[in-house]
Amino acid sequence: MIQKKRVVLIHWKNNAENPYEVFSSLKNFCQSYPKYNYNTVSNYLSKEKIPYDNHEIHIVRKSVFLKPKAP
């Protein structure tokens, strides 16, 4: 069984010094930034398979490659 690892990539649109953050889970992100509701963001990322996006943030889930990609 191949286990896929994913991370949550956050792009802060208004933060030029540190525009990206990576979290191991959406729950960790939402606990760090309580302004963002876990259920709302999760619905975008899991059911709709589209990024969560607004005027200040862009959130996507990305796969982590644990082995080299085949040519």
C-alpha positions as CSV (number, residue, x, y, z in Angstrom):
1,M,0.0,0.0,0.0
2,I,1.4,3.4,-1.0
3,Q,0.9,6.0,1.7
4,K,0.7,9.6,0.4
5,K,2.0,12.3,2.6
6,R,0.6,15.8,2.1
7,V,1.3,19.2,3.6
8,V,-0.7,22.4,3.7
9,L,1.0,25.2,1.9
10,I,0.0,28.7,2.9
11,H,0.7,31.7,0.8
12,W,0.3,35.0,2.6
13,K,-0.4,37.6,-0.2
14,N,0.4,40.6,1.9
15,N,3.6,39.4,3.7
16,A,6.6,40.0,1.5
17,E,9.1,39.0,4.3
18,N,7.7,35.6,4.9
19,P,5.1,34.8,2.2
20,Y,5.0,31.0,2.7
21,E,4.3,28.7,5.5
22,V,4.1,24.9,5.5
23,F,2.0,22.9,8.0
24,S,1.8,19.2,8.5
25,S,-2.0,19.4,8.8
26,L,-4.8,21.8,8.4
27,K,-5.7,21.4,12.0
28,N,-2.3,22.7,13.0
29,F,-2.8,25.7,10.7
30,C,-6.3,26.5,12.1
31,Q,-5.0,26.2,15.7
32,S,-2.2,28.6,14.9
33,Y,-4.6,31.1,13.2
34,P,-8.1,30.7,14.8
35,K,-9.4,33.3,12.4
36,Y,-9.7,30.5,9.9
37,N,-12.4,28.0,10.4
38,Y,-11.3,24.4,10.0
39,N,-14.5,23.1,8.5
40,T,-14.7,25.9,6.0
41,V,-11.2,25.5,4.7
42,S,-11.4,21.7,4.8
43,N,-14.5,21.7,2.6
44,Y,-12.6,23.7,0.0
45,L,-9.5,21.5,0.1
46,S,-11.1,18.0,0.4
47,K,-14.5,17.9,-1.1
48,E,-14.2,20.5,-3.8
49,K,-10.5,19.9,-4.4
50,I,-9.9,23.6,-5.0
51,P,-7.6,25.9,-3.1
52,Y,-9.0,28.2,-0.4
53,D,-8.4,31.7,-1.6
54,N,-9.3,35.2,-0.4
55,H,-7.7,38.7,-0.4
56,E,-5.0,37.8,2.1
57,I,-4.3,34.1,1.8
58,H,-4.1,31.1,-0.6
59,I,-4.2,27.6,0.9
60,V,-3.5,24.4,-1.0
61,R,-2.6,20.8,-0.1
62,K,0.6,19.5,-1.8
63,S,2.0,16.0,-2.0
64,V,5.4,15.3,-0.5
65,F,7.7,13.2,-2.7
66,L,9.3,10.5,-0.5
67,K,11.2,9.0,-3.4
68,P,12.6,10.3,-6.6
69,K,10.1,10.7,-9.4
70,A,10.3,8.1,-12.2
71,P,11.6,9.5,-15.5
